[in-house]
Amino acid sequence: MKMKLKSLKIEALFNTFSYDLHFDSQDKYLILTGINGYGKTTILNMISALANKDLYYFYTVPFASIDFGFEDESVLSLSSDRIDDAVSTDVPVSGGRSLHFEMKESDSKAIGSFCIDAGTIARVMKNYYHFSHISINSRLKDDYESTDFYQVMKDEGLLNAIIQLTGKNAEQMMMRLDAFKAFYIEAERTVECRYLRPKNTVPDLEYRDPKWYLIDHLASDFRYMLNNEYANYVKYSQQVDSDFINQAVSSSLVYNQKTYDAERGKLIVRAKELELLGLIPHWDVKSYDETNAKMLTAYIVAQNKKMDYYNTLLSKIRLFYKLVEERGFVNKNMSVTVKDGFRFRADGNGFIDLSLLSSGEQNEVVMLYTLVFSVGDDSMLLIDEPENSLHVLWQKKFMRTIEEVSAVKNLFVIVATHSPQIIGTRWDNCCDLTELMGGENDGE
């Protein structure tokens, strides 16, 4: 079961700001506003870092404490303290900060905890051979004396060793956090997009952290996904075919001509859509023959059963296509096929390179693709400055798109924006960080 974030309390962010934010699942979204520098993007980064177990990120941001509250009433608390830079060890590791993680149930019963500081890192690096079953970067083993404390935090194997050394039921705590899912669409989307790929979907790309993709890579990724689905469909189709005779003989269902013609018509329309996408071969569906009515009926049933395999994928493709078409790209129309993924045809000029789309068009394609295909159901979606490169008309459509997609996927969405057009009439769902700190926010 997925964990859902209910609240986020931050004390002394940048040694200045303190916020107590609540995410009401009934509202489905929260819009963060405020003057630059008050921490909108940092808040999104913190939530994303927790979801991706990027604990190193919390070392990069000054704060006193952070409390992540979940809907099951459990709380993950992070507390940060400055410590003496002179670490009492003969392994010189820079860094003067201690970070404590502790998770508790609703009744304050401890789930697990661990602590990370420079001294602990130094001990683990010095005695790494005690953790030989854990993969630690060889460079850190060979050059630990000159390794920077903050760079050390990026090594997954070393971090696991530290958690084992200092943790109390830390593995249980980390397993609980595995159930928290958040997807982040960052502000810079036309050049690079932070995009979470399901593990091991593309063999030639290593999966460790979220990867960065250009729009061309998204199209390639989409093509790979469609081809993978088609390969799985072929296997499923063969299973259906292998059982066809048994099903035809044992079934008592026999269509009369009127029913058969209606079902045949619906089957042809349904198959044509999948055929144009390249997801099934062309089928010839025979006209009604009373002598073979039972076998023809069984054929209609079997072919519909095969196509049912694509129901989820097809609903996503339809939604993606609909959302892109609603944007009304000037003299351009999107095409989706197994062979090409997605691409765009310019009126009268054939297909064009995706890089020739305007920055606003690329922004929208990347955003919409990620919303439909990358963001998992029942999760949290984080979007930073969606207004970038968008005309005001597209900005006005943005939250309607978010509401449509979040309803289908049961998402809670946090949007950070400066745009009144993005907000529209949704001021009741806004949280202005400047006003929370007692400041004035002229113009927002």
Residue pairs with C-beta under 8 A, 6 or more apart in sequence:
1 179
2 179
2 180
2 181
2 378
2 379
3 70
3 71
3 72
3 74
3 176
3 177
3 179
3 180
4 25
4 70
4 71
4 180
4 378
4 380
4 412
5 23
5 47
5 68
5 69
5 70
5 71
5 180
5 182
5 380
5 412
6 22
6 23
6 25
6 69
6 70
6 71
7 20
7 21
7 22
7 23
7 67
7 68
7 69
8 19
8 20
8 21
8 23
8 43
8 46
8 47
8 66
8 67
8 68
8 69
9 19
9 20
9 21
9 65
9 66
9 67
9 69
10 17
10 18
10 19
10 39
10 43
10 46
10 63
10 65
10 66
11 18
11 63
11 64
11 65
11 66
12 18
12 62
12 63
12 64
12 65
13 19
13 39
13 42
13 61
13 62
13 63
14 39
14 42
14 61
14 62
14 63
15 62
17 38
17 39
17 433
17 437
18 437
19 39
19 43
19 433
19 436
21 30
21 43
21 431
23 30
23 380
23 412
23 414
24 30
25 71
25 412
27 429
28 403
28 406
28 407
28 411
28 412
28 413
29 399
29 402
29 403
29 406
29 412
29 413
29 414
29 415
29 429
30 412
30 413
30 414
30 415
30 429
30 430
30 431
31 414
31 415
31 416
31 417
31 422
31 423
31 426
31 429
31 430
31 431
32 40
32 43
32 44
32 414
32 415
32 416
32 417
32 430
32 431
32 432
32 433
33 40
33 416
33 417
33 418
33 423
33 430
33 431
33 432
33 433
33 434
33 441
33 444
34 40
34 432
34 433
34 434
34 435
34 436
34 441
34 444
35 433
35 434
35 439
35 441
35 444
36 418
38 433
38 434
38 437
38 439
39 433
40 384
40 416
40 433
41 187
41 384
41 416
42 61
43 414
43 416
44 184
44 382
44 383
44 384
44 414
44 416
45 57
45 61
45 184
46 57
46 58
46 61
46 66
47 182
47 184
47 380
47 382
47 414
48 54
48 182
48 184
48 194
48 382
49 55
49 57
49 58
50 68
50 76
50 177
50 180
50 182
51 180
51 181
51 182
51 183
51 380
52 209
52 210
53 174
53 177
54 209
55 99
55 101
55 116
55 153
55 159
56 150
56 153
56 154
56 159
58 66
58 78
58 80
58 99
59 95
59 97
59 99
59 150
59 153
60 150
62 80
63 78
63 80
64 79
64 80
65 77
65 78
65 79
65 80
66 77
66 78
67 75
67 76
67 77
67 78
68 75
68 76
68 77
68 78
69 75
70 76
70 180
72 106
73 105
73 106
74 103
74 104
74 105
74 106
74 111
74 176
75 103
75 104
76 101
76 102
76 103
76 173
76 177
77 100
77 101
77 102
77 103
77 104
78 99
78 100
78 101
79 99
79 100
79 102
80 97
80 98
80 99
80 100
81 97
81 98
81 100
82 96
82 97
82 98
83 96
83 97
83 98
83 117
83 118
84 96
85 94
85 95
85 96
85 118
87 93
87 95
87 118
87 119
87 122
88 119
89 119
89 122
89 123
89 126
90 126
91 122
91 123
91 125
91 126
91 144
91 145
92 122
92 145
93 118
93 121
93 122
93 125
93 144
93 147
93 148
93 149
93 152
94 118
94 148
94 149
95 117
95 118
95 121
95 148
95 149
95 150
96 118
97 117
97 118
98 115
98 116
98 117
99 115
99 116
99 117
100 113
100 114
100 115
101 113
101 114
101 115
101 116
101 173
102 110
102 112
102 113
103 110
103 111
103 112
103 113
103 173
103 176
103 177
104 110
104 111
105 111
110 168
110 169
111 169
111 172
111 173
111 176
112 167
112 168
112 169
112 170
112 171
112 172
112 173
112 174
112 176
113 167
113 168
113 169
113 170
113 173
114 162
114 163
114 166
114 167
114 168
114 170
114 173
115 166
116 153
116 159
116 162
116 166
118 149
120 162
120 165
120 166
121 149
121 152
121 153
121 158
121 162
123 165
124 131
124 158
124 161
124 162
124 165
125 140
125 141
125 144
125 147
125 152
125 158
126 144
128 136
128 140
128 141
128 144
128 158
128 161
131 157
131 161
131 164
134 157
134 160
134 161
134 164
135 156
135 157
136 155
136 157
136 158
136 161
137 155
137 157
137 158
139 147
140 147
140 152
140 155
140 158
152 158
153 159
156 208
163 170
163 171
163 174
164 170
167 173
180 380
181 376
181 378
181 379
181 380
182 379
182 380
182 381
182 382
183 196
183 370
183 374
183 375
183 376
183 379
183 380
183 381
183 382
184 194
184 210
184 382
184 383
184 384
185 193
185 194
185 367
185 370
185 371
185 381
185 382
185 383
185 384
185 386
186 193
186 194
186 384
187 384
187 385
187 388
188 388
189 362
189 363
189 366
189 367
189 388
190 215
190 359
190 362
190 363
190 366
190 388
190 389
191 214
192 212
192 213
192 214
193 212
193 213
193 214
193 215
193 218
193 366
193 370
194 210
194 212
195 210
195 211
195 212
195 213
195 218
195 370
195 374
196 210
196 374
197 205
197 207
197 210
197 211
197 221
197 374
199 207
200 207
201 221
201 224
201 225
201 228
202 221
202 224
205 211
213 221
215 354
215 355
215 357
215 362
215 365
215 366
216 354
216 355
218 341
218 365
218 366
218 369
219 340
219 341
219 342
219 343
219 354
220 341
221 341
222 336
222 341
222 342
222 369
222 373
223 338
223 339
223 340
223 341
224 341
225 373
226 277
226 278
226 279
226 337
226 338
226 341
227 338
229 279
229 310
229 313
230 278
230 279
230 338
232 309
233 279
233 280
233 306
233 309
233 310
236 306
236 309
237 306
237 309
240 302
240 305
240 306
241 302
244 298
244 299
244 302
247 298
247 301
247 302
248 294
248 295
248 298
248 299
251 294
251 297
251 298
251 301
253 297
253 298
253 301
254 293
254 294
254 297
255 263
255 288
255 293
255 296
255 297
255 300
256 293
257 288
257 290
260 288
260 293
260 296
260 297
260 300
261 288
263 300
264 285
264 287
264 288
264 300
267 285
267 300
267 303
267 304
268 285
270 304
270 307
271 280
271 283
271 285
271 303
271 307
273 314
274 280
274 307
274 310
274 314
275 281
275 282
275 283
276 337
277 317
277 336
277 337
277 338
278 337
278 338
278 339
279 310
279 338
280 306
280 307
283 303
285 299
285 300
285 303
286 296
286 299
288 296
289 296
316 372
316 373
317 336
319 372
319 405
319 408
320 336
320 342
320 368
320 369
320 372
320 373
321 334
321 336
323 368
323 371
323 372
323 401
323 404
323 405
324 334
324 364
324 365
324 368
325 333
325 334
326 397
327 361
327 364
327 394
327 397
329 344
329 357
329 361
331 346
331 347
332 344
332 345
332 346
332 347
332 352
332 357
332 361
333 344
333 345
333 347
334 342
334 343
334 344
334 345
335 342
335 343
335 344
335 345
335 351
336 342
342 365
342 369
343 351
343 352
343 354
344 351
344 352
344 354
344 357
345 351
345 352
346 352
354 362
354 365
357 365
358 389
359 389
360 389
360 390
360 391
360 394
362 389
363 388
363 389
363 390
364 390
364 394
367 383
367 386
368 401
371 381
371 401
371 402
371 405
372 405
375 381
375 405
375 409
375 411
376 409
377 409
377 410
377 411
378 409
378 410
378 411
379 409
379 411
380 411
380 412
380 413
380 414
381 402
381 406
381 411
381 412
381 413
381 414
382 413
382 414
383 402
383 413
383 414
383 415
383 416
384 416
385 416
385 417
385 418
386 395
386 398
386 415
386 417
386 419
386 422
387 395
387 398
387 417
387 418
387 419
387 421
387 422
390 398
392 421
395 419
395 421
395 422
396 421
396 422
396 424
398 422
399 415
399 422
399 423
399 424
399 426
402 413
402 415
405 411
406 412
406 413
415 422
417 423
418 444
420 444
423 430
432 441
432 444
434 440
434 441
434 444
435 441
